[in-house]
Amino acid sequence: MIWYENRGTSVATGVVITENYDPDFIFITSNPLPTTPNNIWNIGNLNPGQKGYITIIGKVKENLTTSKVLVNRVTIDSNETEPYTTTLNTNVNYPILTLTKQHLLLLMFDRIKSE
């Protein structure tokens, strides 16, 4: 989730938020939807004290190591300000499950044969 706010005393115009996803992150959707591709939101004007947020839904690419760190960078910019960037590192930990299956019918057949 990206939280943004104008903590200043004047209106910020032309506000744009850009999310730079880690290469191992797959974007699915967001609320609100991005303005262009899947990582740029044109917020427009942001009044003093006005704030909002963007919820991003995605998934991690398969076959990553069990302790991968995803690095995401988000930048907010406006006509009146210099770009401000922050970084979030997310540890991805997940179980690795295995499954073994045997054919019960073959086991029963072998058992009948030996009796």
Buried (B, 14 or more C-beta within 10 A) or exposed (E): EBEBBBEBEEBBEBBBBBBEBBEBBEBEEBEEEBEEEBBEBEBEEBEEEBEBEBEBEBEBEEEEEEEBEBBBEBBBBBEEBEEEEEEEEEEBEEEEEEEEEEEEEEEEEEEEEEE
